[in-house]
Amino acid sequence: MDSPVEVCVSTPEVLNRICAVISDSDTPSWLRLVPTDFSDARAGTVKVDEWHTLATVYIPLALVSLWESRVLAYRSCITTWLKTLPDVLPEATICPNCHMACHIYDYLKLFGPVWSLWCFPFECLIGHLQRLPLNDKFGEMEQTALHAFIHSARLKSWFARTDRPPAISACKELFD
């Protein structure tokens, strides 16, 4: 078995990429801002909540964008493992999480770091749905949740457009 490859993350290239990610990212208003030149002495001392934002948002985004060759190696390893798993463990079954493991890089690139990447997106919603009061009326909640999800997706697509009407631009601040 090959030994793990050591990767130095404190190179000027990585620091420059992190600074670029900070300046290029649109973040919600509740997320603590980090100085774009955080690695420079002139920026002052990085506070604890800024370190938290760096470690959970900006650094993963920067590293994901720099490690394309490692991604290809990971994909090759995971697909080989999944293909040989039935031969090695005949009683094992390939589950949806195994398939998702092939797409971790894609999800990081598309959605950024998420708190529960190991769950399917709708699994995160299950806890919220289970706590909703149903008043013994079944079937209505599912339709309401689906409509709310669709409306939310449509609204987010409008917010992402550059040619959106001024009224929608004014509403965007309410949702950030």
C-alpha positions in Angstrom: 0.0 0.0 0.0 1.3 3.5 -0.9 2.1 5.8 2.0 -0.1 8.9 2.3 1.2 11.9 0.4 2.2 14.8 2.6 0.8 18.1 1.6 2.0 21.5 2.9 -0.9 23.9 3.2 1.1 26.9 4.4 2.7 27.8 1.1 2.4 31.2 -0.5 0.2 29.7 -3.3 -2.3 28.3 -0.7 -2.4 31.6 1.3 -2.9 33.6 -1.9 -5.7 31.3 -2.9 -7.4 31.6 0.5 -7.2 35.4 0.3 -8.7 35.2 -3.2 -11.5 33.0 -2.0 -12.3 35.4 0.8 -12.4 38.4 -1.5 -14.4 36.6 -4.2 -17.0 34.9 -1.9 -20.5 36.2 -1.2 -21.3 35.2 2.3 -24.5 35.6 4.4 -24.7 38.5 6.7 -24.5 36.3 9.8 -21.2 34.9 8.9 -18.2 36.6 10.5 -16.1 38.5 7.9 -12.4 37.7 7.7 -9.9 40.3 6.5 -8.9 39.4 2.9 -5.3 39.9 3.9 -5.5 37.9 7.1 -2.1 36.3 6.6 -0.4 39.7 6.5 0.9 41.2 9.8 -0.9 44.5 8.9 -4.3 42.7 9.2 -3.8 42.4 12.9 -4.7 39.4 15.1 -7.3 37.0 13.7 -10.1 36.5 16.3 -11.5 33.1 17.3 -14.7 33.4 15.3 -12.7 34.5 12.3 -10.5 31.4 12.6 -13.7 29.4 12.8 -15.0 30.9 9.6 -11.6 30.4 8.0 -11.5 26.7 9.0 -15.0 25.9 8.1 -15.7 28.0 5.0 -12.7 29.6 3.3 -9.9 27.1 3.7 -11.9 24.1 2.5 -13.1 26.1 -0.6 -9.5 27.2 -1.3 -8.0 23.7 -0.9 -10.8 22.0 -3.0 -9.9 24.4 -5.8 -6.2 23.7 -5.6 -6.2 19.9 -5.3 -7.6 18.8 -8.7 -5.0 16.1 -9.1 -5.7 14.6 -5.7 -9.4 14.6 -6.5 -8.8 12.5 -9.6 -6.6 10.1 -7.5 -9.4 9.9 -4.9 -12.1 9.2 -7.5 -9.9 6.5 -9.0 -9.4 4.8 -5.6 -13.0 5.0 -4.5 -14.4 3.6 -7.8 -11.8 0.8 -7.8 -12.8 0.0 -4.2 -16.5 0.0 -5.1 -15.9 -2.2 -8.1 -13.9 -4.8 -6.1 -16.0 -4.7 -3.0 -18.4 -7.5 -4.1 -15.4 -9.8 -4.8 -13.7 -9.1 -1.4 -16.9 -9.0 0.6 -19.7 -10.9 -1.3 -22.3 -10.2 1.5 -21.7 -6.4 1.3 -24.1 -4.2 -0.6 -23.3 -0.9 -2.3 -25.4 1.7 -0.5 -26.4 5.2 -1.7 -23.7 6.7 0.6 -21.0 4.7 -1.4 -22.3 6.4 -4.6 -22.3 9.8 -2.8 -18.6 9.3 -1.8 -17.8 9.5 -5.5 -19.2 13.0 -5.7 -17.9 14.6 -2.5 -15.6 16.9 -4.6 -18.5 17.9 -6.8 -20.7 18.8 -3.8 -17.9 20.8 -2.3 -17.4 22.7 -5.5 -21.1 23.3 -6.0 -22.3 24.0 -2.5 -19.1 24.8 -0.5 -18.5 23.1 2.8 -21.7 21.9 4.5 -22.1 20.9 8.1 -23.7 17.5 7.2 -22.1 16.4 4.0 -22.5 12.7 5.0 -26.3 13.1 4.9 -28.5 13.4 1.8 -29.9 16.9 1.5 -33.4 15.8 2.4 -32.3 13.7 5.3 -31.3 17.0 7.0 -34.9 18.0 6.6 -36.4 14.9 8.3 -35.8 16.1 11.9 -37.6 19.4 11.2 -40.5 17.6 9.6 -40.8 15.2 12.4 -41.2 18.0 14.9 -43.9 19.8 13.0 -47.4 19.6 14.6 -49.7 17.7 12.2 -53.0 18.0 14.1 -53.7 14.4 12.8 -54.0 15.7 9.2 -51.8 13.6 7.0 -50.9 14.3 3.3 -51.3 18.1 3.5 -47.9 18.7 5.0 -46.0 16.9 2.2 -47.6 19.0 -0.4 -47.0 22.2 1.6 -43.4 21.3 2.1 -42.9 20.5 -1.6 -44.5 23.8 -2.6 -42.4 25.8 0.0 -39.2 24.0 -1.3 -40.1 24.9 -4.9 -40.9 28.5 -4.0 -37.6 28.8 -2.1 -35.6 27.4 -5.1 -37.3 29.8 -7.5 -36.6 32.7 -5.2 -32.9 31.7 -4.8 -32.6 31.5 -8.6 -34.0 35.1 -8.9 -31.5 36.3 -6.3 -28.7 34.7 -8.3 -29.6 36.6 -11.5 -27.8 39.8 -12.3 -30.8 41.2 -14.3 -33.3 40.8 -11.4 -35.8 43.6 -10.8 -35.0 46.2 -8.2 -37.8 45.0 -5.9 -36.3 41.5 -5.8 -32.8 43.1 -5.1 -34.3 44.9 -2.1 -35.9 41.7 -0.8 -32.6 39.8 -1.1 -31.2 41.5 2.0 -34.0 40.0 4.1 -32.9 36.5 3.1 -29.1 36.9 3.6 
